[in-house]
Amino acid sequence: MRPELADLRPESADLPPEPVGGEQLADHTTLRVGGPARRMITVETEAELVEAVRELDAAEEPVLVLGGGSNVLVGDAGFDGTVLKITTQGITEDTAACSGAVITVAAGEPWDPLVRYAVERGWSGLEAMSGVPGLVGATPIQNVGAYGAEVSELISTVRTLDRSTGQLKTLFPIECGFGYRTSRFKSDPGRFVVVSVTFQLPLGSMSQPIRYPELARVLGVEVGQRAAAAEVREAVLGLRAAKGMVLVDDDHDTWSVGSFFTNPIVDPATAGALPADAPRFSQPDGMVKTSAAWLIEQAGFSKGYGHGAARISGKHTLAVTNRGGATAAELITLAREIRAGVRTKFGIELVPEPVLVGCEL
Ligand SMILES: Cc1cc2nc3c(=O)[nH]c(=O)nc-3n(C[C@H](O)[C@H](O)[C@H](O)COP(=O)(O)OP(=O)(O)OC[C@H]3O[C@@H](n4cnc5c(N)ncnc54)[C@H](O)[C@@H]3O)c2cc1C
């Protein structure tokens, strides 16, 4: 057994508890907030990961799996349990002309370098999701998406440790409950630990069809056309940087979780009651997606709005940011104010995108 797990065994319950106050989770999240974790373990191999989770579960220890910390808002009291940091590495590839590149990527691999690698290798499909922070293992959790693409379109399987049985289990997309910024992993939190993700990527140096008008404009193509994947990557990185959506250590506009709220999907009657110029995107099931950023702005919250160090980004209305020294409580107060303002003006309830740990909205 790994030494740091030894004292989690039930028979060691008479040992004095480890004092709270070890690692500050603020040092492990892109919002730079979050109190202490009782304990933090880093796992470097799949075997260590599986063993650690099984041991922790046997000891009935609360576990928080943490990747890059770019989609969590951790409360100021921290996490009274064990934080498991996954740093597993490795990409295996199986490339064939008819099936494309089938690549299996360890959960701890950083996402954006994978995108760059795919573009360089002539594997298409990931380019529009360039610049998204975090690790590969977290991408199925909220079905990461950007500029008209979503990881679920490229995932062929997700290998997990199912904590309800303690067994490894491979899930096919149909079992993953993927939707807009959601999945079974998000709706049944904590049950599955993602061990690796297998993607099936078409071969070729051209991108997948461009779906996002702003990106098409920058590339000088029509929506639905393709462009060189390398150019799409550069264009996306440029667009994202201008919105504070690429992490830069000394740029407080990027001390965020990206978009704090998802774009609301409402019924046609609610969409019809919005002002004429409100963005409306018809969904296949008859519902209508509108823009959270537009609603927030129209409700009176503009870029830079906030109190003290908790403010809306100066570059993007959807990002709640820490200007340095904000607490989780202050960020939550701002998010609540924004949500209440949108509710009062439009009767629409904004839904937070990040996972909230030890706090609520
Ligand atoms: C500047 C910025 C821009 C962003 N832009 C986008 C964007 O364009 N599109 C988008 O979709 N997201 C975006 N995000 C959000 C975020 O980057 C993604 O959701 C990312 O996938 C989170 O990865 P992570 O490793 O940081 O996850 P974490 O924040 O560490 O974890 C997020 C959740 O996933 C769980 N989790 C993490 N790893 C695993 C695992 N291996 N197994 C089981 N559960 C796990 C955690 O417990 C937690 O509940 C942005 C964030 C920032 C800060």
The ligand as an ORCA input file, in Angstrom:
! r2SCAN-3c Opt
* xyz 0 1
  C      -9.648     30.569    -18.985
  C     -10.551     29.364    -19.086
  C     -11.184     29.066    -20.280
  C     -12.022     27.941    -20.383
  N     -12.629     27.669    -21.583
  C     -13.416     26.580    -21.710
  C     -14.046     26.287    -22.959
  O     -13.856     26.962    -23.958
  N     -14.856     25.200    -23.021
  C     -15.076     24.405    -21.942
  O     -15.822     23.432    -22.075
  N     -14.478     24.657    -20.746
  C     -13.669     25.723    -20.601
  N     -13.073     26.000    -19.397
  C     -13.346     25.136    -18.242
  C     -12.273     24.042    -18.026
  O     -11.045     24.408    -18.555
  C     -12.679     22.700    -18.615
  O     -13.918     22.296    -18.096
  C     -11.637     21.624    -18.321
  O     -11.990     20.427    -18.972
  C     -11.453     21.342    -16.833
  O     -10.297     20.533    -16.704
  P      -9.502     20.428    -15.343
  O      -8.491     19.347    -15.521
  O      -8.995     21.749    -14.942
  O     -10.656     19.943    -14.372
  P     -10.843     20.310    -12.831
  O     -11.267     21.726    -12.711
  O      -9.686     19.884    -12.041
  O     -12.100     19.390    -12.478
  C     -13.385     19.688    -12.997
  C     -14.351     18.584    -12.533
  O     -13.979     17.364    -13.164
  C     -13.667     16.380    -12.177
  N     -12.531     15.612    -12.703
  C     -11.347     16.089    -13.142
  N     -10.581     15.076    -13.586
  C     -11.301     13.949    -13.421
  C     -11.054     12.572    -13.682
  N      -9.912     12.138    -14.221
  N     -12.023     11.672    -13.375
  C     -13.188     12.084    -12.813
  N     -13.472     13.370    -12.544
  C     -12.535     14.283    -12.846
  C     -13.331     17.151    -10.922
  O     -13.583     16.364     -9.764
  C     -14.289     18.319    -11.040
  O     -15.576     17.914    -10.628
  C     -12.232     27.115    -19.259
  C     -11.591     27.421    -18.050
  C     -10.758     28.544    -17.957
  C     -10.076     28.848    -16.667
*
